Amino acid sequence: MREGRKFQREDVLLVDGYNVIGAWPELSALKDEKLEDARDRLLDMLSDYQGYAGLIVIVVFDAFRVPGTGKEYRPRKKFSVVYTRERETADECIERLVGEWLSVKRNVYVATSDLVEQHVVFGRGALRVSARELRHAVRQSSVDIQATIRNDKQLKKNPLEGILPEDVQLRLERMRRGLKDS
């Protein structure tokens, strides 16, 4: 998202799945080989992002020409994937979801680079996020997560440090290194 934009926990992010796949270069290239792989990669990335940002994330995929009643999958508590109903576009589904989530007093963000859809959801009270902004936020969250992991590993070199007296720590360290106790 734009610099300085901070989500609150429990905000809702609705993602136009195929629009984002087409807008992110790495996913667009993957889509050209196999659409299912691009979809899975997007879901993996957004699932990690959801855990980092604490948002409720709903990814909507268009199944307009696919017969059926639509499906919703919840691989995680606050992460779901929606395939639209027959004769319902992703845009229509997103607009319906915007109304549902705004009715329960949530901040709702819609990630799409479709300008018409951005204007429609903005007019209904949701906030717009371009696919480019979302990509930046997802990539930054990945960098932040990796930095945290590295820092935690460095900090936990000796988890007993500060808990045991220094003389006991030194004795244990000598034992770890195979040195005789003096």
HELIX and SHEET records of a PDB file:
HELIX    1   1 GLY A   17  ALA A   23  1                                   7    
HELIX    2   2 PRO A   25  GLU A   33  1                                   9    
HELIX    3   3 LEU A   35  ALA A   53  1                                  19    
HELIX    4   4 ALA A   90  LEU A  102  1                                  13    
HELIX    5   5 LEU A  115  GLY A  123  1                                   9    
HELIX    6   6 ALA A  131  LEU A  155  1                                  25    
HELIX    7   7 GLU A  166  ARG A  176  1                                  11    
SHEET    1   A 6 LYS A  71  ARG A  76  0                                        
SHEET    2   A 6 PHE A  79  TYR A  83 -1                                        
SHEET    3   A 6 ILE A  56  PHE A  61  1                                        
SHEET    4   A 6 VAL A  12  ASP A  16  1                                        
SHEET    5   A 6 VAL A 108  ALA A 111  1                                        
SHEET    6   A 6 LEU A 127  VAL A 129  1                                        
END                                                                             
